Amino acid sequence: MARPADPTRQRLLGDALSVARSLERLDLGARVEATLAEAGLTARSAGPVDLVAVGKAAPELVRVARRALGGRVRRALAIAEVPEGDALVGDHPRPGPRSLEAGTRLLDFLEAGSATGLTLFLVSGGASSLAVAPVAPVAVDDLAALFDAASATGAEVVTLNRLRAAVSWLSGGAVLTRVRTPDSLALVLVDVAVGGAEWVASALTYDYRPDDAEVARLLATAGLETSALGARVRAAAAARRAALAPPRRHTNRVLAEPGDWRAAALTAAARLGYVTVDLGAIAGPPERLVGAVAAALEGEPVRALCVLGVGEATPAVGAAPGRGGRCQEWCALVATALARAGRPALALGYASDGRDHEAGVGGAWSDDTTVTRASEGGLDLAGALARHDTHALHAALGQLLEGGHTGWNLCDLYLVVAGPSTPSAQKSPPT
């Protein structure tokens, strides 16, 4: 990662990174221990427990749950994105053969049963792809095609998750019909800004049985209503609905959600001396987010300002997207608005799981000089955006943020920090 050329913008980048690192102040282990204690499960009070962890944070969740439960854990299965410990590795973000194998292993684990009284699910984002068990005639390649269609149209993730749940023997609560213990409990790490905990992992531990009309509406949103894939989805959804047993008794509890990170980030920005503007939960086209940022910059032209939100901006990438992720696209898209701000301003996008689609990339930044630097370097900013191919642009400008597995998954942070508009104020950092 290169640094901006002048001290003022270097300070803005440092402040933006400090605000993003507020994620590190959230204590996952403490949250798991407290939530288990509320449910009457501790190392001293719990009976034998089977653990099932699925999602990007699965290894960390298993580790802290074992610490909280001590020797009470009888069996454990973890399905994750990275090979850590004994975790099975599925395919992500497009499901594939490893995902299908992981789904089979999950169902076998549950149906084998044990002498425990409780199955404890530890659920985090990414599970919809990492472990799959599609209902015929839908196949794993069709699930990958659903992901591609939603990406092409810019459909919000909840639309995709509902479609995936409608054709799954795992999601939409179907997995609970395979549980053989008397009780089950899920601790959910929320990674969706719209819809809440229910739509993490395509409602893995929440009952969802859409009727034909709802499935048709979802397919229309994804542009699949008249396709052969859409016909297979309708057939699978009907078969699933007819075959599913009635919902069983089950409890879901939320561990953390995107709003927790947003609150921590706003506090961190205020402590750095910024006037803060809370954009709330981010969803929909990134152009909408750019408009909100531009309005906030115009509304507070004098004092140092931090505008931020947490969620997932969903660009419509078309049939042949290039390289890059949501955070990289956002930073390239907002660069023109920053150039028009009339003062030093810097944008940063950061993925809480440490991967903005590209391996080793956690996000990106841009500032009010990005447009000029791109032009001087012979880089086509507008073309990169049109192709949804912003990775190379940021790499050439030194604007990529290093990434790696964080153990969290609470959506993405989008923020802009701007210095005061007066030259005299720009000489000193905010206090």
Legacy VTK file of the C-alpha trace (Angstrom):
# vtk DataFile Version 3.0
C-alpha trace
ASCII
DATASET POLYDATA
POINTS 431 float
0.000 0.000 0.000
1.421 3.360 -1.032
0.890 6.457 1.097
-0.608 9.714 -0.144
1.972 12.233 -1.280
1.387 14.942 1.332
1.112 14.938 5.151
-2.532 16.085 5.235
-3.782 13.156 3.192
-1.407 10.775 4.958
-3.099 11.790 8.199
-6.524 11.214 6.668
-5.502 7.706 5.597
-4.123 6.968 9.050
-7.352 8.153 10.655
-9.471 6.120 8.241
-7.474 2.971 9.005
-7.797 3.650 12.730
-11.573 3.899 12.375
-11.659 0.639 10.398
-9.586 -1.096 13.064
-12.372 -0.417 15.570
-13.492 -3.906 14.524
-10.613 -5.287 16.589
-12.160 -3.820 19.751
-15.161 -6.137 19.471
-14.444 -9.269 21.538
-15.843 -12.361 19.844
-14.857 -14.689 22.682
-16.580 -12.553 25.296
-19.738 -12.389 23.185
-19.861 -16.164 22.748
-19.303 -16.768 26.475
-21.968 -14.241 27.478
-24.529 -15.584 25.000
-23.944 -19.175 26.080
-24.239 -18.162 29.727
-27.575 -16.465 28.986
-28.731 -19.774 27.527
-27.549 -21.621 30.647
-24.542 -23.153 28.934
-21.181 -22.849 30.671
-18.274 -25.182 31.368
-19.914 -26.043 34.714
-23.608 -26.066 33.906
-23.868 -27.526 30.401
-24.382 -31.168 29.577
-22.633 -32.814 26.616
-22.879 -30.730 23.426
-22.348 -31.359 19.714
-20.915 -28.372 17.778
-21.671 -27.535 14.143
-19.912 -24.412 12.829
-20.453 -23.242 9.258
-19.173 -20.018 7.683
-16.138 -17.804 7.327
-15.723 -17.455 11.095
-16.244 -21.169 11.838
-12.724 -21.952 13.177
-12.757 -18.984 15.566
-16.277 -19.732 16.746
-15.391 -23.366 17.472
-12.294 -22.290 19.355
-14.075 -19.809 21.642
-17.065 -22.121 22.130
-14.741 -24.927 23.258
-13.120 -22.528 25.696
-16.489 -21.522 27.096
-17.846 -25.068 27.329
-14.689 -26.804 28.528
-14.894 -30.567 28.261
-18.613 -30.549 27.483
-18.056 -30.723 23.721
-18.610 -34.302 22.576
-18.355 -33.923 18.776
-17.535 -30.999 16.491
-17.724 -30.241 12.779
-16.426 -27.013 11.227
-16.871 -25.960 7.591
-14.917 -22.851 6.622
-13.285 -20.850 3.841
-9.713 -21.406 5.027
-7.910 -24.609 6.086
-7.569 -24.009 9.794
-7.496 -26.786 12.385
-9.803 -29.654 11.488
-12.167 -27.500 9.419
-13.488 -28.764 6.115
-12.989 -26.235 3.323
-15.833 -25.412 0.961
-15.889 -23.297 -2.191
-16.574 -19.561 -1.968
-18.128 -17.311 -3.226
-19.395 -19.668 -5.936
-20.304 -23.121 -4.584
-18.528 -26.089 -6.127
-17.596 -29.736 -5.538
-16.023 -29.062 -2.135
-19.220 -27.321 -1.056
-21.279 -30.335 -2.087
-18.974 -32.661 -0.136
-19.167 -30.387 2.916
-22.963 -30.385 2.757
-23.025 -34.175 2.667
-20.650 -34.360 5.631
-22.849 -31.939 7.580
-26.012 -33.984 7.031
-24.180 -37.212 7.906
-22.818 -35.633 11.095
-26.294 -34.635 12.252
-28.027 -37.870 11.316
-25.368 -39.975 13.064
-26.603 -38.554 16.344
-24.956 -38.979 19.737
-25.760 -39.160 23.417
-25.697 -35.388 23.798
-28.751 -33.336 24.670
-27.957 -30.333 22.491
-26.703 -29.494 19.010
-25.075 -26.061 19.030
-24.875 -24.342 15.650
-22.300 -21.566 15.189
-23.366 -19.703 12.053
-21.522 -16.986 10.114
-21.628 -15.524 6.616
-20.411 -17.508 3.652
-22.136 -20.704 4.772
-24.580 -20.539 1.824
-21.688 -21.272 -0.529
-19.342 -23.276 1.686
-21.809 -26.132 2.299
-24.658 -26.985 -0.073
-27.229 -29.727 -0.551
-29.418 -28.704 -3.487
-32.880 -30.137 -4.057
-33.241 -31.896 -7.434
-33.503 -30.922 -10.244
-31.245 -28.049 -9.081
-27.536 -29.003 -9.070
-24.450 -27.354 -7.618
-23.683 -25.695 -10.965
-27.148 -24.121 -10.824
-26.351 -22.653 -7.416
-23.233 -21.072 -8.900
-25.386 -19.718 -11.734
-27.781 -18.184 -9.192
-24.837 -16.342 -7.655
-23.729 -15.113 -11.075
-27.230 -13.930 -11.972
-27.643 -12.003 -8.728
-24.224 -10.386 -9.215
-25.023 -9.435 -12.802
-28.268 -7.693 -11.867
-27.043 -6.122 -8.624
-29.720 -7.944 -6.623
-29.405 -7.536 -2.866
-27.948 -10.491 -1.014
-31.240 -11.301 0.726
-32.839 -12.002 -2.669
-30.052 -14.435 -3.488
-30.266 -16.034 -0.043
-34.011 -16.571 -0.364
-33.536 -18.267 -3.712
-30.802 -20.494 -2.308
-32.908 -21.391 0.722
-35.885 -22.276 -1.475
-33.896 -25.092 -3.147
-31.777 -26.394 -0.248
-31.867 -29.363 2.122
-29.717 -27.267 4.465
-30.851 -23.642 4.361
-34.245 -22.231 5.233
-34.271 -24.354 8.391
-34.186 -27.648 6.490
-30.998 -28.662 8.324
-32.911 -28.662 11.601
-35.033 -31.605 10.420
-31.841 -33.716 10.499
-30.982 -32.901 14.125
-31.258 -35.940 16.402
-30.627 -34.299 19.789
-33.594 -33.190 21.940
-32.654 -29.506 21.688
-30.782 -27.215 19.324
-29.446 -23.674 19.623
-27.770 -21.397 17.061
-25.426 -18.480 17.745
-25.473 -16.236 14.671
-22.813 -13.775 13.542
-24.772 -11.435 11.263
-23.250 -10.373 7.943
-26.323 -8.943 6.195
-27.319 -5.305 6.517
-30.900 -5.874 5.349
-33.055 -8.657 6.743
-31.061 -9.320 9.911
-29.954 -12.597 11.446
-32.617 -14.622 9.658
-30.817 -14.278 6.346
-27.308 -15.163 7.424
-26.315 -18.356 5.602
-29.625 -18.254 3.704
-31.665 -18.714 6.874
-29.742 -21.853 7.832
-31.500 -22.217 11.198
-34.686 -20.229 10.452
-37.735 -21.845 8.890
-38.452 -20.623 5.332
-40.878 -22.303 2.931
-41.743 -19.867 0.131
-44.837 -20.464 -1.989
-44.840 -20.477 -5.784
-45.706 -16.781 -6.011
-42.793 -15.721 -3.835
-40.345 -17.900 -5.756
-41.582 -16.318 -9.003
-41.017 -12.817 -7.581
-37.478 -13.707 -6.521
-36.650 -15.154 -9.923
-37.949 -12.005 -11.607
-35.696 -9.847 -9.416
-32.697 -11.922 -10.492
-33.746 -11.807 -14.158
-34.411 -15.561 -14.296
-38.190 -15.791 -14.528
-38.254 -17.203 -18.091
-34.987 -19.151 -18.006
-34.402 -22.902 -17.850
-32.651 -22.323 -14.524
-35.759 -20.562 -13.235
-37.882 -23.573 -14.189
-35.570 -25.898 -12.262
-35.692 -23.576 -9.241
-39.502 -23.580 -9.266
-39.596 -27.379 -9.481
-37.054 -27.824 -6.681
-38.792 -25.321 -4.413
-42.104 -27.158 -4.822
-40.456 -30.538 -4.144
-38.736 -29.198 -1.038
-41.913 -27.637 0.324
-43.804 -30.927 -0.107
-41.090 -33.054 1.520
-40.035 -30.957 4.527
-41.141 -32.139 7.938
-42.859 -29.601 10.221
-40.510 -27.138 11.980
-38.990 -28.412 15.214
-38.299 -26.563 18.431
-35.160 -24.480 18.101
-33.636 -21.261 19.491
-31.594 -18.617 17.634
-29.458 -15.968 19.348
-27.462 -13.131 17.753
-23.767 -12.789 18.646
-22.958 -9.573 16.789
-24.269 -7.620 13.819
-23.033 -4.902 11.423
-24.507 -2.175 13.604
-22.096 -3.121 16.397
-19.132 -2.346 14.145
-20.774 0.818 12.856
-21.255 2.081 16.421
-17.626 1.315 17.295
-16.417 3.063 14.127
-18.484 6.186 14.809
-17.077 6.334 18.344
-13.529 5.959 17.027
-14.046 8.770 14.497
-15.501 11.090 17.126
-12.523 10.447 19.403
-10.252 11.533 16.559
-12.113 14.835 16.468
-14.338 14.328 13.452
-17.923 15.464 13.122
-19.642 12.186 12.213
-22.444 11.406 9.795
-24.012 7.973 10.211
-25.212 6.528 6.889
-26.671 3.513 8.683
-27.027 0.152 6.950
-25.609 0.212 3.409
-27.437 -1.733 0.706
-28.230 -1.344 -2.970
-26.262 0.349 -5.774
-22.968 2.020 -4.791
-24.019 5.108 -6.749
-26.612 5.741 -4.044
-23.844 5.664 -1.440
-21.753 8.132 -3.446
-24.703 10.516 -3.561
-25.153 10.336 0.217
-21.464 11.072 0.770
-21.496 14.035 -1.619
-24.507 15.502 0.179
-22.824 15.078 3.567
-19.667 16.819 2.357
-21.706 19.760 1.089
-23.670 19.912 4.334
-20.575 20.279 6.557
-17.966 22.238 4.571
-15.951 23.717 7.449
-15.158 21.171 10.125
-13.320 17.853 9.774
-15.919 15.278 8.787
-16.283 11.492 8.830
-19.139 9.909 6.896
-19.583 6.164 7.293
-21.894 3.193 7.039
-21.626 -0.594 7.235
-23.281 -3.049 4.867
-22.913 -4.285 1.296
-23.133 -2.065 -1.766
-24.240 -4.245 -4.675
-23.111 -3.093 -8.122
-24.716 -4.683 -11.160
-21.572 -6.188 -12.684
-23.112 -7.634 -15.850
-22.234 -10.865 -17.601
-18.443 -10.458 -17.725
-17.157 -8.646 -14.635
-13.473 -7.894 -14.194
-11.371 -8.200 -11.055
-12.172 -6.350 -7.882
-14.591 -6.355 -4.961
-17.324 -4.158 -3.550
-14.897 -2.015 -1.560
-12.550 -1.508 -4.502
-15.426 -0.518 -6.773
-16.807 1.921 -4.211
-13.448 3.663 -3.765
-13.011 4.075 -7.517
-16.582 5.272 -7.956
-16.428 7.919 -5.214
-13.090 9.337 -6.425
-14.759 11.876 -8.725
-16.943 13.182 -5.883
-13.838 13.539 -3.716
-12.097 15.504 -6.461
-14.992 17.968 -6.409
-15.029 18.338 -2.625
-12.745 21.369 -2.649
-10.727 20.095 0.302
-8.579 17.112 1.274
-10.819 14.044 1.392
-10.183 10.309 1.450
-12.445 7.280 1.050
-11.802 3.812 2.414
-13.641 0.538 1.961
-12.760 -2.453 4.114
-14.204 -5.991 4.243
-14.647 -7.221 7.811
-13.628 -10.758 6.855
-10.365 -9.412 5.405
-11.106 -10.344 1.797
-12.635 -7.974 -0.745
-13.233 -10.734 -3.305
-9.533 -10.893 -4.241
-7.210 -13.061 -2.137
-4.858 -10.983 -0.007
-6.883 -7.783 -0.518
-8.901 -6.406 2.381
-10.202 -3.338 0.537
-8.957 -0.091 -0.960
-8.752 3.679 -0.548
-8.916 6.711 -2.822
-8.650 10.446 -2.265
-9.316 13.783 -3.912
-6.130 13.387 -5.995
-6.975 9.930 -7.379
-8.633 11.194 -10.557
-5.641 13.396 -11.379
-3.075 10.725 -10.540
-4.924 8.169 -12.656
-5.002 10.555 -15.629
-1.328 11.440 -15.263
-0.464 7.745 -15.105
-2.412 6.943 -18.256
-4.993 4.927 -16.314
-8.600 4.790 -17.505
-10.711 5.272 -14.352
-14.009 5.490 -16.216
-13.178 2.394 -18.264
-12.238 0.402 -15.166
-15.594 1.270 -13.612
-17.491 0.433 -16.779
-15.815 -2.996 -16.854
-16.110 -3.463 -13.065
-12.373 -4.085 -13.192
-10.971 -1.792 -10.497
-8.381 -4.085 -8.956
-5.615 -3.246 -11.445
-6.402 0.466 -11.166
-5.969 0.494 -7.399
-2.873 -1.694 -7.652
-1.253 0.741 -10.084
-2.080 3.696 -7.832
-0.932 1.931 -4.648
-4.425 2.122 -3.172
-5.032 -1.521 -2.217
-5.290 -2.525 1.442
-3.617 -5.748 2.478
-6.052 -8.402 3.639
-6.172 -11.714 5.407
-8.508 -13.869 7.481
-9.817 -11.831 10.444
-12.211 -14.230 12.145
-15.035 -11.717 11.719
-17.761 -11.335 9.118
-19.897 -8.217 9.687
-20.247 -6.821 6.134
-18.081 -3.981 4.743
-17.186 -0.566 6.148
-17.530 2.399 3.766
-16.217 5.726 4.979
-14.996 9.137 3.882
-12.866 11.432 6.032
-12.449 15.049 4.970
-10.305 17.821 6.385
-11.595 21.332 7.071
-12.063 23.551 4.038
-9.954 26.492 5.272
-6.193 26.427 4.580
-5.393 27.467 8.144
-7.439 24.611 9.607
-5.806 22.089 7.294
-2.415 22.721 8.913
-3.440 21.011 12.157
-5.003 17.612 12.736
-8.406 17.495 14.452
-8.329 17.285 18.231
LINES 1 432
431 0 1 2 3 4 5 6 7 8 9 10 11 12 13 14 15 16 17 18 19 20 21 22 23 24 25 26 27 28 29 30 31 32 33 34 35 36 37 38 39 40 41 42 43 44 45 46 47 48 49 50 51 52 53 54 55 56 57 58 59 60 61 62 63 64 65 66 67 68 69 70 71 72 73 74 75 76 77 78 79 80 81 82 83 84 85 86 87 88 89 90 91 92 93 94 95 96 97 98 99 100 101 102 103 104 105 106 107 108 109 110 111 112 113 114 115 116 117 118 119 120 121 122 123 124 125 126 127 128 129 130 131 132 133 134 135 136 137 138 139 140 141 142 143 144 145 146 147 148 149 150 151 152 153 154 155 156 157 158 159 160 161 162 163 164 165 166 167 168 169 170 171 172 173 174 175 176 177 178 179 180 181 182 183 184 185 186 187 188 189 190 191 192 193 194 195 196 197 198 199 200 201 202 203 204 205 206 207 208 209 210 211 212 213 214 215 216 217 218 219 220 221 222 223 224 225 226 227 228 229 230 231 232 233 234 235 236 237 238 239 240 241 242 243 244 245 246 247 248 249 250 251 252 253 254 255 256 257 258 259 260 261 262 263 264 265 266 267 268 269 270 271 272 273 274 275 276 277 278 279 280 281 282 283 284 285 286 287 288 289 290 291 292 293 294 295 296 297 298 299 300 301 302 303 304 305 306 307 308 309 310 311 312 313 314 315 316 317 318 319 320 321 322 323 324 325 326 327 328 329 330 331 332 333 334 335 336 337 338 339 340 341 342 343 344 345 346 347 348 349 350 351 352 353 354 355 356 357 358 359 360 361 362 363 364 365 366 367 368 369 370 371 372 373 374 375 376 377 378 379 380 381 382 383 384 385 386 387 388 389 390 391 392 393 394 395 396 397 398 399 400 401 402 403 404 405 406 407 408 409 410 411 412 413 414 415 416 417 418 419 420 421 422 423 424 425 426 427 428 429 430
